[in-house]
Amino acid sequence: SGGARGGKSLVGAMELLPILLTPGTQSWIVAPRYDQAKEMDYLRQFFELPEMEFYFKRLKTFTFNPKNGDCRIVLRWSDPGDSHRLPDSWVQVKSSMVEDSLLGEELDMVVVSEASRIHERIWTEYLLQRLTTRKGVAFFPSTPRGLGNWYGKLVLLGQDPAEVEGKRTESLMVTS
């Protein structure tokens, strides 16, 4: 079920984790404010699981300081001096209110947390553009807040209108 405390951020983190655990991948979690990127807390909890020890040892950086906007995870896949160096993988939190920070990267995935609270222009002019080169995906763990806004309309694109009446969709994945 959806709404507040409905598990949407957990699902967003679960969708992001396999991407992050792939060498050379680049991802963002975008929320209206840094502190709304609850997916980072779930990712931290995943890395603390005993089954994740191999990946925990690969952590180069894990920072979550929403007050100063420094929120990122970097996994190092090669040791210094390795002859067959694998590129690091990373995820970084971005605030949709800091539009200049939404430029310049090519991404494999973007998790748009609280998408219904983000302006459509952020998706169309910034985030979607980051996914095209690497054929990335977007995941939208959000409560629609009605079907008349841009996010509600996006949810409807992939559904039969006859099936939508009386149902709520809590997350959505889009591929470029």
Beta strands, then each sheet from edge to edge (+ up, - down):
strand 1: 26-31
strand 2: 59-65
strand 3: 70-75
strand 4: 89-95
strand 5: 109-112
strand 6: 137-139
strand 7: 173-175
sheet 1: 2+ 3- 4+ 1+ 5+ 6+ 7-
end
